[in-house]
């Protein structure tokens, strides 16, 4: 009996001594305090790119801080491989001067294999540790995730067997095709969220822009058919916050708004598109000389029509329709290197009877009812686009319409 | 009176080829530049009654302090009042910090529109005004001091009645508003709870 009592006394004394010696106990109270993904804003070779929150505020490293109180999105270039991550940890344990901390990947494709790092503690918050990664490369742009389990291998230089789990972190992040381009050279995360989702896995500028135009056409905006008025800022600005908040609400937009949107969402992931107008724009150039063929404008207010302005929103008119019912100009997204067009405002009919009028020229002709082949203009040469969009007869003014490239900035 | 003033403008549309080579308006020379900047512009209920208006997306934009979008009733609605026969459309008011800002945005609104409004010289409402009148729709845009007003209508009847009456009422509201002084908060509209109660919010 005395031996048993003595045994428990010794066990208790040993346990007490251990606490006195090391000052920590299981579970080990250590957590990931902050993580920096875009820690070098002058380079993108081994870390993230600069992004902004919706509204334009700069997101600065550490993107993850306060143990997760702040958890901002981050993004990488597709060409970035094996990026580094800077980390800081926090502990309420006393007596800890250093930890060797490594990451056990719990998921994500690609899988991030992070280095094991010695982390020094001179206070409750550790010094900054730089983790290098292996196995990280991105086959295409898109949305990615990574799930990390953080574990301690050594405490104050003493190896722990088994290793001790201290925290878990999960991140969704974006990978862009190329360096983002103005006016989204520092892209908003709300834009990246949509662009990277829509064009997930795309590997070409044309494929990316086509996915973006296609999704914007289905985004719930309605064509402003009364006066064809822009709704999101003057020619030189784009109220992106309002565009994002109106997304899916049925709000009105015109071709200039939608062209700006295609450019914003495409350039955010590295396409180099610009807004281009054809016709009389900003008070200069000749107006469009012809009516449009039968088109299906964005949204569900205006149905198929060859007279998109005014009250003829669901009406097909014959070839005596006037300039009042057509566009003074039209705007679209344009790749000046390739001479190709993306238009998220309308689909046109690429069937055998694109204007839905027969027997005209000269004369008004008769309305026809062909089976349409609605086509969204994506990655099409500008000349073919104009041919598909415009009805060659009638010619209203016998003037050559003007073309302009439009630059704009992002308004908050 | 209104139709008499607009008539030459409408006649001008008949000579459509003429505008294709028309030079852009130089808004820096527009009248009204020396006008007062108005603020605390109250929107009383009474002048807006009778059009079946509803309000959508009232919001401030940094340089266009307010964007109030009124929806006119659907065409041929049984609730369409006699003042707005068979009409639908929108009325928008933007309050800017300066007269020059308002006039710049008037110019930009006109020149980014997919239609081609014409300048009304010596307009009966506003310092500067543009209008367009087609067979199925009409628009008028004007600035009075630092406020831009845009009215668009689709109608199968005479729209000048709406433009004349509603436009004139808004113009008078602006002119009667207090003058902004240095040190005051940025110019603004005052939209009362009574106004919001009278004209329901609706999606655009």
Interface residues (C-beta under 8 A of the other chain):
Chain A: X226 X227 X228 X229 X230 X234 X235 X239 X242 X246 X249 X250 X251 X252 X254 X255 X256 X280 X281 X282 X283 X284 X286 X287 X309 X310 X311 X312 X322 X323 X324 X325 X327 X328 X329 X330 X396 X397 X399 X411 X412
Chain B: X13 X16 X17 X19 X20 X21 X23 X24 X25 X57 X59 X61 X62 X63 X75 X89 X90 X104 X105 X107 X108 X109 X110 X111 X112 X113 X114 X115 X116 X117 X132 X134 X135 X136 X137 X139 X150 X152 X153 X154 X156 X203 X204
